[in-house]
């Protein structure tokens, strides 16, 4: 289950203006926090109108150690001398957003006087506040505009979701069933550095541990899950035995993941010792419940899948493990076809999925595995890849436009998504390869490139965005300069 996260609203002022002004600031801050909480994905909890170094340091220290606090939002209603923010901000360990706003939406022509000016000083209070964060070289999000504006609320909402992605990341545990697929480079990585940087705990459990758990699953438990399958999907196979075996795998894997506190897992078709089938339907079902998955032992993409799901709508959005398979290169109709052997999350489906059973001509499957088959939704989306560059992590995000598949592909028994990569297929492929993007990605309809940029900034890792405006020449220069900059950090 997703934790009940909240964000803390800290308002800056000083004692110079007198208690009457501070009382007004306090009342307005409460009003703003309550109104914003009603429309944002997480509560914005007003904490304090801070007037001293001691107050600021104390509230930041508390925010650091309260797990439910996913980040802090600051605003300076009046002029808040920035030296008193230094100790607190220097110790801040949570995501930080500076909301540069003001209480009133317009200048009141008849009422404006010096009392009004003394009270409503955000125009230069926020500049003083912004200077000290720049001087401290703090990663932060700055959102400017009136707090009732739809665009401001939308941007603050996206930032909150990215910050929740940080909280999920820092508590991430990944269960690896076996090791990586042999000789695959991109699924490797420095697990110690990743735990230091992103918080992930990545460990291995033997496939035999899973087989032992599977053997403990009862037929009654399988019957109950089979009834759920019948309610949610169309059954398009007579091979009930294969579906029941996938149900056994799903129950066992979920039991192990929950017992160990893991939100992501990986496996490989090269290590199925003691199992009859590679988990297909089972892996798809677990992803639909918010768990992350990575094929061929790819623990990085499994964790990223779980994180993007947590950042999506309702804490489990339309995001899923994906792999580029093949291209349609007809001039004027260039598309990428994404799929995987079995494991594509049904949150990406355009219509009700169906359960089918087919032979899988790779790996150690003794019997034909069941899987969900469907076409992906049309719409704007992104694909995301996290790679280990040796000494640093690079997050690559590409904008795509998913389409209804232009071909029926009746003999392809897997779930699939078809899309146009930005800025176009071939240029996008050149840019992706130049940046080192993996063949495994997370495809998301709910999470935007801007949210992933915020997440990368919060995690202090490199970010590369391939968009409609990207060219290979610009990207090559960008990668060269970033390589220099990150080596100097």
C-alpha positions as CSV (number, residue, x, y, z in Angstrom):
1,X,0.0,0.0,0.0
2,X,1.1,3.6,-0.7
3,X,2.1,5.5,2.4
4,X,0.0,8.6,3.3
5,X,2.5,11.3,2.3
6,X,2.1,15.0,3.0
7,X,4.1,18.2,2.3
8,X,5.0,20.9,4.7
9,X,4.3,24.6,4.0
10,X,6.8,26.9,5.7
11,X,6.2,30.6,5.3
12,X,8.9,33.2,5.9
13,X,8.6,36.6,7.6
14,X,10.3,38.5,10.5
15,X,9.3,40.2,13.7
16,X,10.0,43.7,12.4
17,X,6.4,44.2,11.2
18,X,4.6,43.6,14.5
19,X,2.2,40.9,15.8
20,X,-0.8,42.2,13.8
21,X,1.0,41.6,10.5
22,X,2.2,38.2,11.6
23,X,-1.3,37.2,12.6
24,X,-2.6,38.1,9.1
25,X,0.3,36.1,7.5
26,X,-0.6,33.1,9.7
27,X,-4.3,33.2,8.8
28,X,-3.6,33.6,5.1
29,X,-1.0,30.8,5.1
30,X,-3.6,28.5,6.7
31,X,-6.2,29.5,4.2
32,X,-3.9,28.9,1.3
33,X,-2.7,25.5,2.6
34,X,-6.3,24.3,3.1
35,X,-7.4,25.5,-0.3
36,X,-4.5,23.9,-2.1
37,X,-4.8,20.7,-0.2
38,X,-8.3,20.3,-1.6
39,X,-7.0,20.2,-5.2
40,X,-3.5,18.8,-4.9
41,X,-2.7,15.0,-4.9
42,X,-1.3,15.2,-1.4
43,X,-2.0,17.5,1.6
44,X,-0.1,20.7,2.0
45,X,0.2,21.1,5.8
46,X,0.9,24.6,7.1
47,X,3.5,24.4,9.8
48,X,4.9,27.8,10.8
49,X,5.5,31.4,9.9
50,X,9.2,31.3,10.6
51,X,10.8,34.4,12.0
52,X,14.2,33.2,13.2
53,X,17.1,30.9,12.5
54,X,16.0,28.7,15.4
55,X,12.4,28.3,14.2
56,X,13.6,27.4,10.6
57,X,16.3,25.0,11.8
58,X,13.8,23.2,14.1
59,X,11.1,22.7,11.5
60,X,13.6,21.5,8.9
61,X,15.1,19.1,11.4
62,X,11.6,17.7,12.1
63,X,10.8,17.4,8.4
64,X,14.0,15.4,7.8
65,X,13.0,12.8,10.3
66,X,9.3,12.5,9.7
67,X,8.7,9.7,7.1
68,X,5.3,11.1,6.1
69,X,6.8,14.4,5.1
70,X,7.7,14.0,1.4
71,X,9.0,17.5,0.9
72,X,8.8,21.2,1.9
73,X,7.2,24.1,0.2
74,X,8.4,27.6,1.2
75,X,7.0,31.1,0.5
76,X,7.9,34.5,1.9
77,X,4.7,36.5,2.3
78,X,6.8,39.4,3.7
79,X,10.5,40.1,3.6
80,X,12.4,37.2,5.3
81,X,16.1,38.0,5.8
82,X,17.9,35.1,4.2
83,X,20.7,34.6,6.6
84,X,18.3,33.1,9.1
85,X,17.5,30.4,6.5
86,X,21.1,29.2,6.1
87,X,21.4,26.6,8.8
88,X,18.0,25.1,8.1
89,X,18.3,24.9,4.3
90,X,21.9,23.6,4.6
91,X,20.6,20.6,6.6
92,X,17.5,19.9,4.5
93,X,17.3,16.4,3.2
94,X,13.8,16.4,1.7
95,X,12.8,17.8,-1.8
96,X,12.3,21.5,-1.7
97,X,10.0,23.7,-3.7
98,X,10.0,27.5,-3.6
99,X,6.5,28.8,-4.3
100,X,7.0,32.4,-5.5
101,X,3.5,33.7,-5.1
102,X,1.4,36.4,-3.3
103,X,-1.9,36.3,-1.5
104,X,-3.7,38.9,-3.6
105,X,-4.0,38.4,-7.4
106,X,-3.9,42.1,-8.3
107,X,-2.8,45.5,-7.0
108,X,-5.8,47.2,-5.3
109,X,-5.6,50.6,-6.8
110,X,-7.7,52.5,-4.2
111,X,-6.6,50.6,-1.1
112,X,-2.8,50.4,-1.7
113,X,-0.8,52.3,0.9
114,X,2.3,51.7,3.0
115,X,0.5,49.3,5.3
116,X,-0.4,47.2,2.3
117,X,3.2,47.4,1.1
118,X,4.6,46.3,4.4
119,X,2.3,43.3,4.5
120,X,2.5,42.1,0.9
121,X,6.2,42.0,0.2
122,X,6.5,38.6,-1.6
123,X,7.9,40.3,-4.8
124,X,11.2,41.0,-3.0
125,X,10.8,38.6,-0.1
126,X,10.9,35.7,-2.5
127,X,13.9,37.2,-4.2
128,X,15.8,37.4,-1.0
129,X,14.8,33.8,-0.2
130,X,15.8,32.7,-3.7
131,X,19.3,34.2,-3.4
132,X,20.3,32.1,-0.4
133,X,19.2,28.8,-2.0
134,X,21.2,29.8,-5.1
135,X,24.2,30.8,-2.9
136,X,23.9,27.4,-1.2
137,X,23.7,25.7,-4.6
138,X,20.6,23.8,-3.5
139,X,18.6,21.6,-5.9
140,X,15.1,23.0,-5.8
141,X,12.0,23.7,-7.9
142,X,10.9,27.3,-8.3
143,X,7.2,27.8,-9.2
144,X,6.1,31.4,-9.8
145,X,2.5,32.7,-10.2
146,X,-0.7,33.2,-8.2
147,X,-1.5,30.3,-5.9
148,X,-5.1,30.0,-7.3
149,X,-3.8,29.7,-10.9
150,X,-4.5,26.3,-12.6
151,X,-1.1,26.2,-14.1
152,X,0.6,26.9,-10.8
153,X,-1.5,24.1,-9.1
154,X,-0.7,21.7,-12.0
155,X,3.0,22.4,-11.7
156,X,2.9,22.0,-7.9
157,X,1.0,18.8,-8.3
158,X,3.6,17.3,-10.7
159,X,6.4,18.4,-8.4
160,X,4.7,16.6,-5.5
161,X,4.4,13.4,-7.5
162,X,8.1,13.6,-8.3
163,X,8.9,14.1,-4.6
164,X,6.8,11.1,-3.7
165,X,9.0,9.2,-6.3
166,X,12.0,10.2,-4.2
167,X,10.4,8.9,-1.0
168,X,9.6,5.6,-2.7
169,X,13.1,5.4,-4.2
170,X,14.8,5.9,-0.8
171,X,12.8,3.0,0.6
172,X,13.1,0.8,-2.4
173,X,14.0,-2.9,-2.0
174,X,14.4,-5.1,-5.1
175,X,14.1,-8.8,-5.1
176,X,16.2,-10.5,-7.7
177,X,15.2,-14.1,-8.5
178,X,18.5,-15.4,-9.8
179,X,21.1,-13.3,-11.5
180,X,21.3,-11.3,-14.8
181,X,21.0,-12.8,-18.2
182,X,24.5,-13.8,-19.2
183,X,26.7,-11.4,-21.1
184,X,24.1,-8.5,-21.1
185,X,25.9,-5.2,-20.4
186,X,23.1,-2.8,-19.7
187,X,21.6,-4.8,-16.8
188,X,24.8,-4.5,-14.8
189,X,25.5,-1.7,-12.5
190,X,27.1,-0.6,-9.2
191,X,24.6,-1.6,-6.5
192,X,26.6,0.0,-3.7
193,X,26.6,3.4,-5.5
194,X,23.0,3.1,-6.4
195,X,22.0,2.4,-2.7
196,X,24.1,5.4,-1.7
197,X,22.6,7.7,-4.4
198,X,19.0,6.5,-4.8
199,X,18.4,4.4,-1.6
200,X,17.8,1.1,-3.4
201,X,18.5,-2.2,-1.6
202,X,19.1,-4.8,-4.3
203,X,19.6,-8.4,-3.3
204,X,19.2,-11.9,-4.7
205,X,16.9,-14.8,-3.7
206,X,17.5,-18.2,-5.1
207,X,14.9,-19.5,-7.6
208,X,14.7,-22.5,-5.2
209,X,13.3,-20.2,-2.5
210,X,10.5,-19.2,-4.9
211,X,9.8,-22.9,-5.8
212,X,9.5,-23.7,-2.1
213,X,7.0,-20.9,-1.6
214,X,5.1,-22.0,-4.7
215,X,4.8,-25.5,-3.3
216,X,3.1,-24.1,-0.2
217,X,0.3,-22.4,-2.2
218,X,-3.0,-24.2,-1.7
219,X,-5.5,-25.1,-4.4
220,X,-8.1,-23.0,-2.5
221,X,-5.9,-20.0,-2.9
222,X,-5.5,-20.7,-6.6
223,X,-9.2,-21.1,-7.0
224,X,-9.9,-17.7,-5.5
225,X,-7.3,-16.0,-7.8
226,X,-8.7,-17.8,-10.8
227,X,-12.1,-16.3,-10.1
228,X,-10.5,-12.9,-10.1
229,X,-8.9,-13.6,-13.4
230,X,-12.3,-14.5,-14.9
231,X,-13.8,-11.2,-13.6
232,X,-11.0,-9.0,-15.0
233,X,-10.0,-10.7,-18.3
234,X,-11.3,-12.7,-21.2
235,X,-10.1,-16.3,-21.0
236,X,-9.0,-17.2,-24.5
237,X,-7.4,-20.6,-23.9
238,X,-8.6,-24.1,-22.8
239,X,-5.3,-24.7,-21.0
240,X,-6.5,-24.0,-17.5
241,X,-3.6,-25.9,-16.0
242,X,-1.2,-23.2,-17.4
243,X,-3.3,-20.4,-16.0
244,X,-3.4,-22.1,-12.6
245,X,0.3,-22.4,-12.6
246,X,0.7,-18.7,-13.2
247,X,-1.7,-18.1,-10.3
248,X,0.5,-20.2,-8.1
249,X,3.6,-18.2,-9.2
250,X,1.8,-14.9,-8.5
251,X,0.7,-15.8,-5.0
252,X,4.1,-17.1,-4.1
253,X,6.0,-14.1,-5.5
254,X,3.7,-11.6,-3.9
255,X,4.1,-13.4,-0.6
256,X,7.8,-13.2,-0.8
257,X,7.9,-9.6,-1.9
258,X,5.6,-8.5,0.9
259,X,7.4,-10.5,3.6
260,X,10.7,-8.8,2.6
261,X,9.2,-5.4,2.0
262,X,10.2,-5.4,-1.6
263,X,8.4,-3.3,-4.2
264,X,10.2,-4.5,-7.3
265,X,11.6,-7.8,-8.7
266,X,13.5,-9.2,-11.6
267,X,14.1,-12.7,-13.1
268,X,15.6,-14.3,-16.1
269,X,14.5,-17.0,-18.5
270,X,18.0,-18.6,-18.1
271,X,17.3,-19.4,-14.5
272,X,14.0,-21.3,-14.0
273,X,15.4,-24.3,-12.2
274,X,12.5,-26.2,-10.6
275,X,9.9,-24.1,-12.4
276,X,7.7,-25.2,-15.3
277,X,7.1,-21.7,-16.7
278,X,8.6,-18.3,-16.8
279,X,6.2,-16.0,-14.8
280,X,4.2,-14.2,-17.5
281,X,0.7,-13.5,-16.4
282,X,2.0,-13.6,-12.8
283,X,4.5,-10.7,-13.5
284,X,1.9,-8.7,-15.4
285,X,-0.6,-9.0,-12.5
286,X,2.0,-8.0,-10.0
287,X,2.9,-4.9,-12.0
288,X,-0.8,-4.0,-12.2
289,X,-0.7,-4.0,-8.4
290,X,2.1,-1.5,-8.3
291,X,5.2,-3.7,-8.1
292,X,8.1,-3.0,-10.5
293,X,9.5,-5.6,-12.9
294,X,12.6,-6.1,-14.9
295,X,13.3,-8.9,-17.4
296,X,16.7,-10.6,-17.8
297,X,17.6,-9.6,-14.3
298,X,17.4,-5.9,-15.0
299,X,17.0,-4.6,-11.4
300,X,17.4,-0.9,-12.5
301,X,14.4,-0.9,-14.7
302,X,12.4,-2.9,-12.2
303,X,12.9,-0.3,-9.5
304,X,12.2,2.5,-11.9
305,X,9.0,0.9,-12.9
306,X,7.8,0.8,-9.3
307,X,8.9,4.5,-8.8
308,X,7.0,5.7,-11.9
309,X,4.0,3.8,-10.9
310,X,4.1,5.5,-7.5
311,X,4.4,8.9,-9.2
312,X,1.3,8.2,-11.5
313,X,-2.3,8.7,-10.8
314,X,-3.6,7.3,-7.5
315,X,-0.2,5.9,-6.6
316,X,-0.2,3.3,-9.4
317,X,-0.4,4.9,-12.8
318,X,-0.3,3.7,-16.3
319,X,3.4,2.8,-16.4
320,X,5.1,-0.5,-17.2
321,X,8.2,-2.4,-18.2
322,X,8.8,-2.1,-21.9
323,X,11.3,-3.2,-24.5
324,X,12.0,-1.9,-28.1
325,X,11.5,-4.9,-30.3
326,X,11.4,-3.9,-34.0
327,X,10.7,-1.0,-36.3
328,X,8.3,-0.2,-39.1
329,X,10.4,1.8,-41.5
330,X,8.0,2.5,-44.4
331,X,8.7,6.1,-45.4
332,X,6.2,8.4,-43.8
333,X,5.0,5.6,-41.5
334,X,7.9,5.1,-39.1
335,X,7.0,3.4,-35.9
336,X,8.6,1.5,-33.1
337,X,6.9,-1.7,-31.8
338,X,7.4,-2.3,-28.1
339,X,6.7,-5.6,-26.3
340,X,8.3,-8.3,-24.3
341,X,8.2,-12.1,-24.3
342,X,5.4,-12.1,-21.7
343,X,5.6,-9.2,-19.3
344,X,3.8,-6.0,-20.3
345,X,1.6,-4.4,-17.6
346,X,-2.1,-4.3,-18.3
347,X,-2.3,-0.7,-17.0
348,X,-1.1,0.1,-20.6
349,X,-4.0,-1.7,-22.3
350,X,-6.5,0.1,-24.5
351,X,-9.2,-2.6,-24.0
352,X,-10.0,-5.5,-21.8
353,X,-7.0,-8.0,-21.9
354,X,-7.4,-11.6,-22.7
355,X,-5.5,-14.6,-21.3
356,X,-3.8,-16.8,-23.9
357,X,-1.4,-19.7,-23.7
358,X,1.4,-20.1,-26.3
359,X,4.7,-21.8,-26.7
360,X,7.7,-19.6,-25.7
361,X,10.6,-20.5,-27.8
362,X,13.3,-19.3,-25.4
363,X,14.5,-20.2,-22.0
364,X,13.9,-23.3,-19.8
365,X,10.0,-23.5,-20.0
366,X,8.8,-27.1,-19.6
367,X,5.3,-26.0,-20.4
368,X,3.6,-23.2,-22.4
369,X,3.2,-20.1,-20.2
370,X,-0.1,-18.1,-20.0
371,X,0.1,-14.3,-20.5
372,X,-2.2,-11.3,-21.0
373,X,-2.4,-10.2,-24.7
374,X,-3.6,-6.7,-25.6
375,X,-2.9,-3.5,-27.6
376,X,-1.6,-0.5,-25.8
377,X,-3.4,2.8,-25.5
378,X,-2.9,5.7,-27.9
379,X,-1.7,9.0,-26.5
380,X,1.3,11.0,-25.4
381,X,3.8,9.1,-23.3
382,X,7.4,8.9,-22.3
383,X,10.0,6.1,-22.2
384,X,12.6,6.2,-19.4
385,X,16.0,4.5,-19.1
386,X,18.4,4.7,-16.1
387,X,21.9,3.7,-17.0
388,X,25.2,3.4,-15.1
389,X,27.9,5.5,-16.8
390,X,30.6,4.4,-14.4
391,X,31.0,7.0,-11.6
392,X,27.5,8.4,-12.2
393,X,23.9,7.6,-13.2
394,X,22.2,9.0,-16.2
395,X,18.4,9.2,-16.6
396,X,17.3,9.3,-20.3
397,X,13.7,10.3,-21.1
398,X,12.3,10.4,-24.6
399,X,8.9,11.8,-25.6
400,X,6.7,9.5,-27.7
401,X,3.3,9.4,-29.2
402,X,1.6,6.0,-28.8
403,X,-0.8,5.0,-31.6
404,X,-3.2,2.2,-32.2
405,X,-1.1,-0.4,-33.9
406,X,-1.3,0.0,-37.7
407,X,-1.2,-3.8,-38.2
408,X,-3.3,-6.5,-36.5
409,X,-0.3,-8.9,-36.1
410,X,-2.6,-11.9,-35.5
411,X,0.3,-14.3,-35.0
412,X,2.1,-12.2,-32.3
413,X,0.8,-13.6,-29.0
414,X,2.1,-10.9,-26.7
415,X,1.0,-7.5,-25.4
416,X,2.4,-4.7,-27.5
417,X,2.5,-0.9,-27.8
418,X,3.3,1.0,-31.0
419,X,4.6,4.6,-31.0
420,X,6.3,7.4,-32.8
421,X,9.5,8.5,-31.1
422,X,10.4,12.2,-31.0
423,X,11.5,14.1,-32.9
424,X,11.0,11.3,-35.5
425,X,11.8,7.6,-35.4
426,X,15.2,7.5,-37.0
427,X,16.5,10.8,-35.4
428,X,15.1,9.6,-32.1
429,X,16.9,6.2,-32.4
430,X,20.2,8.0,-33.2
431,X,19.8,10.2,-30.2
432,X,18.8,7.3,-27.9
433,X,21.8,5.3,-29.0
434,X,24.1,8.2,-28.7
435,X,23.0,8.8,-25.1
436,X,23.5,5.1,-24.2
437,X,19.8,4.4,-23.6
438,X,19.0,0.8,-22.8
439,X,16.7,-1.6,-24.7
440,X,14.7,-2.0,-21.5
441,X,12.6,1.1,-20.5
442,X,9.6,2.2,-18.4
443,X,6.8,3.4,-20.6
444,X,4.4,5.8,-18.9
445,X,1.3,7.6,-20.0
446,X,0.9,9.4,-16.6
447,X,4.4,10.7,-15.8
448,X,5.8,13.5,-17.8
449,X,9.4,14.4,-18.8
450,X,9.1,17.5,-16.5
451,X,8.3,15.3,-13.6
452,X,11.3,13.0,-14.3
453,X,13.5,16.1,-14.6
454,X,12.4,17.1,-11.1
455,X,13.0,13.6,-9.8
456,X,16.5,13.5,-11.3
457,X,17.3,17.0,-9.8
458,X,16.1,15.8,-6.4
459,X,18.2,12.6,-6.7
460,X,21.2,14.6,-8.0
461,X,21.7,12.5,-11.1
462,X,22.3,13.4,-14.8
463,X,19.2,14.0,-16.9
464,X,18.9,13.8,-20.7
465,X,15.7,14.7,-22.5
466,X,15.0,13.7,-26.1
467,X,12.1,15.8,-27.4
468,X,10.6,17.2,-30.6
469,X,13.3,19.8,-30.6
470,X,16.3,17.5,-30.1
471,X,18.9,17.1,-32.9
472,X,21.9,14.7,-32.9
473,X,24.2,17.7,-33.2
474,X,22.8,19.5,-30.2
475,X,22.6,16.3,-28.1
476,X,26.2,15.4,-28.9
477,X,27.4,18.8,-27.6
478,X,25.1,18.5,-24.6
479,X,26.5,15.0,-23.7
480,X,30.0,16.3,-24.1
481,X,29.5,19.2,-21.8
482,X,27.6,17.1,-19.2
483,X,30.4,14.6,-19.2
484,X,32.8,17.3,-18.2
485,X,30.5,18.8,-15.7
486,X,29.6,15.6,-13.9
487,X,33.2,14.5,-13.7
488,X,34.0,17.8,-11.9
489,X,31.2,17.3,-9.3
